[in-house]
Amino acid sequence: MNIPIILLLVFGLFIFLSSFFTVKQQTSVIIERFGKFLSVRTSGLQLKIPMIDRIAGRVNLKIQQLDVIIETKTKDNVFVKLKVSVQFMVIKETVYDAFYKLEYPHDQITSYVFDVVRAEVPKLKLDDVFERKDDIAIAVKRELNEAMTTYGYTIINTLVTDIDPDIQVKNAMNRINAADREKTVAEFEAEASRIRIVAKAKAEAESKRLQGQGIADQRREIARGLVESVDVLNKVGINSQEASALIVVTQHYDTLQAIGADANSNLILLPNSPQAGSDMLNNMVASFSASNQVGEMMKKTNKKVKPKTETNLDYQAPETPEAIE
């Protein structure tokens, strides 16, 4: 077999194979014939005429994302950087427009995003930019949809993913936030302190009330016990003065016993001699007897002395000079 035939066969095989091509899923292929649009081919095995038809381009039908960073100024003269993420895709039915009408779709989308953001943000203060970032994203999406639909693109979504003010402004905002939180903490601490003080005061008041009630009950029981003790002693022939003195002496010895039970006590009672108890008893009996005698004498004296009453006396007016003459 000569060489020309071999070359012809090889060339024929190449032409045959170049007639077939494949298109991936979610992709469209633009076919031109002699430089003129012929057709749009979708996914699968496709056929074209070699050397007459050619693949002009491939169009991606998947959702794409473009991140645009814009620096602009707010209404209160704060420079801020915004990151806007635009999610878009080519409309399957308008692949021709997307391929032939728009050469650089990313640049076109970026220009529209800049235009909308720099028209919306200067109307807002910095705090409002953070609060109304969704409104900015909606405005960007609305403007882009109106413009890009003509070129065969649809805007799926637009998101303001980052708002970055100037570093000095950011530090100032952090200080304001920290001061506000410290103020809130101080208010809560003050309220907690007030609650503790009020609760402590109520507890002390209740404690004092119960303590006073306990002291009153104690004294009432002591008085009742003393009355019963005096009545018992009177029944065995001991008069009230001697009974009272005996009770006081008994309490004195009870006190000494209670003090002695504490090993760490260093209290000294004066007098503390052995005969102090008997002396105390004799002195108290003598004091009670003397007080009774004085009381009887004062009663007798008061009965003898009658109260002096006023009598009607004749009243004479002083003589005037005219009367003397």
Phi, psi and omega in degrees: 000130182279166186294319180302322180293320179297316179297322179294319178295318179297316179297319179295319178296320179296318179295321180295314181292325180287353177283341182252146175205160181245149177240127182287163178296146182058037177218144175238146181243133178266122179254128176243149177237115184054040177084359180252141179302132179249305185196168175247122181257140180259187187297144179126189178274127184236162183232139176219163180275119181299143175067357176246309177264148177217157178276111182282330181176166178241137182246127180278124180264003180282163176287127181247158180232136178236122178263123182242126178254122183238136173252125181214180184241140180273179182294329179266027172060044176246124178281135185217146176254130179243139174250115182249124178258121182252123177254121186219168177204160177277134177287128186301325183281348183237040179296325179302312181295319181296329183273322188261331185274335185229119184274319182235085183297326181295318179294322179294314179297318179300318180297318179293321179296316177301316183296315183290314183296317181285352172267331184268315186297319179299348177276348188244151170280167186300315180298323180290331178299317178294319184285331187245031179295331177293324177295322177297316180297321179294320179296319178297315180298319181297313181294319181294320180298317180296325183274317189278341178298328179297332183261010175088016180246148173238141181266116181285310182198155173230136184228132170271099189269347182204138175231114187237098178287176175301149186299322179293319178295321179297317178297319179296319178296322178295320178294320178297316179297318179295317179296320179295320178292322177296322177298316179297318178298317180298320179296317179293319179295319178297318179296319178295319178296319178297318180296319178296318181296315180297317180296320179295319179296318178296320180294318178296318179298317178295322178296316179296319180298314179293325178294316178297319178296321178295318179296317179298316178296321180298313181294325178296318179291323177298315180297320179295321178294321178296319179298316179295322179296318179296319180297319180295316181292326178295328181291337179261014174094012178258126183286177186294321181295313181294323178296317180296317179296319180297321179295318180297317180296318179300317178296326179298314180290327175297321178296316178299320180295320180294322179291322181291337179289339179268114184291336183266005183283137176238026180279138178239127178262132178245134353283154181231024178282164181298326181274005183296323181296312180295321178298317180298317181297313180298317181296319181292320178297316180296321180295316179296318180296316180296320180293324177294318179297316179298319180296321179294319180296320180293325177295317179296319180297318181293330179288324182287322183275117179270150179290140183276123182260157180277137177254159179281114178256142177288133183254127178245126180286145178297141181289139178273165179301325180295322181290324180295321178293000000 
